[in-house]
Amino acid sequence: MSDPQITGLPIFTPPPDATTAGTAPPRRSIREALAALPLATPRSEPDVDWALVRAFRQQAATRLSDQVDDTTTEAGRRAAGREIIAQLLDDHIRQTVTTGGVTLGVDHQAVLAQAVFDALFGLGRLQPLVDDPAVENIEVYGAEPVVVIDGDGRITRRPPVVESADELVDLLTFLASRGGSSERTFSTASPSLHLHLHGGHRLAASGWTTHQPVVVIRRHRLVDIDLHDLVERGTLTPQAAAFLRAAVRSRRSIVVSGSMGAGKTTLTRALANEIDPEEKLGTIETEYELGLHHLRERHRRIIAWEARPGSGERGPDGRAVGEITLDDLVYDALRMNLDRLIVGEVRGREVLPMFKAMQSGAGSLSTIHAHSARASIERLVTCAMEAGHRVSAEFAYRQIAQHVDLVVHVETRTTPSDARRRRVVTEIIALEPGEHGLPAITDVFRLGPGGELRPDSTPSWLAGLPPTGSEWAAGLSESRWSGTGPLAATPPPESPPHHTPLPASGRGAHPPAVAASHDIPPPQALPHDAPPAAASPPDTPPAAAPPPDGKARLDAGAPRPQPRMALPRLTRRTGGRS
């Protein structure tokens, strides 16, 4: 007789018959059962022995230098580096087993291999921060916690990436020496370091001249971008983007100004991406930053040059040994049959190569640090005078007036509602040769009372564009002249518009100036053979020469500019209105 306590166990329960088998719940597979289990707490990554990583990096760098040369591609270098790291780890594990030491698990080996690879080809412990798409700026102050700034301007702090300031100097020295053909020097004789990092990022470091080694890394989050993308991000209005697109395609030379971190490079990259892909383009930079040569779908015929600072030694001519300057690159570029030549950032003497590039062909682009569009003119003059005593202010002003067509100023603004940082274009001015070789300024776009960017006046060369190149003005005709836009409430001037006639030595390619007022049709409606502005009567006395201080004085009866437009040294033009 069977025991009911035993026969009642589930194992003795009879299986369901065929009639009820269809209604019973289906049996779950092992995969489904495992998927239904609650998630376990993720394990933390094993601790990394950073001293061991540094030792492996030194050994791997030595072996790598024996296997590759300057002709090896970056992909080939990285493939060889992975093989070398795998061999080093295998030798280390064999030695550990032989000596009876603690062996490394598989997960620990993978983490250690990645750390060595980042130290050999990347930025070591900084690499995860550089790979974070939300990060925009990384600041390292010695062995202190790392300061991280995201795209919205929020500041956070991360753990230190080095144990001491000497370790940071060692990292920077290694980064400078592994550049291959673009190798840099970081030492007491060359205490500053500027590098183009893999991925298009920029590194600037300083040591020995600062209280501790300092590193700033700027991540370029927006690379493949155009003016349409900037409109969607709120940086530009559709009308301003259409105007800049027409200016680029009509081969106008543009300077982008702004403060540090304002987005000058991104805006310049967006302007360059409006160029026809089949135009042969050349870029000249101190360090690769625009990265246009990586956008082969947008620029199919491009040559990118990078300057070389040279070593600390000096040759008989006083130049650093191995130095390749921007001037040298411009000289070489003139033999390359280019359609356009772009000189990147202007911080000092680079302004002279910028002038040469604009002289050799129209449609150049550059950036400069300045707090306003008008201040960028004075900044360009200052940079030109830094090139030596042979460059005078008059020469610099004449070059700016003759070769710079537009200045676009971009700023960072913080939204009060969510404290987010936004980059916006706040003004666009046009330059033309004015009196005594000084630039005459036309406000094309400026901020309105509500802080919005709105059209103001029209550059004189716009009337000379073909109809397809001036289609951007269709929006202006609705808002600027038809009385339906933000400027509709602005009454026309009571006095007749005042014209400053341009000298005969102005830009030959530019058509005569056309006054822009509220009671005339939009500029694209004017015929191409429109008569030029009325010249001064024959008995008008010639303009007096400027005083020694360079500041032009106004006669008692001459109209004076408004306070917001006051600009010493420079002639002001606002499309015919003064």
Secondary structure, DSSP 8 states (H G I E B T S, - for coil): ---HHHHTSGGGS----HHHHTTS-----HHHHHHHS------------HHHHHHHHHHHHHHHHHH--TTS-HHHHHHHHHHHHHHHHHHHHHHHHHHT-----HHHHHHHHHHHHHHHHS-GGGHHHHT-TTEEEEEEETTS-EEEEETT--EEEE--S-SSHHHHHHHHHHHHHT-GGG----SSSS-EEEEE-TTS-EEEEE-SSSSS-EEEEE-----S--HHHHHHTTSS-HHHHHHHHHHHHTT--EEEEESTTSSHHHHHHHHHTTS-TTS-EEEEESS--S-GGG-TTT-SSEEEEE-B---S-B-TTSSBTT-B-HHHHHHHHTTS--SEEEE-EESSTTHHHHHHHHHH-S--EEEEE-SSHHHHHHHHHHHHHTT-TT--HHHHHHHHHHH--EEEEEEEEE-TTT--EEEEEEEEEEEEE-GGG-EEEEEEEEE-TTS-EEE----GGGGGS-GGGGTTHHHHIIIIISS-STTTTS---SS--------TTS-TTS-------TTS--GGGS-TT--------TTS-------TTS-----TTS----GGG--TTSEE-BTTB-
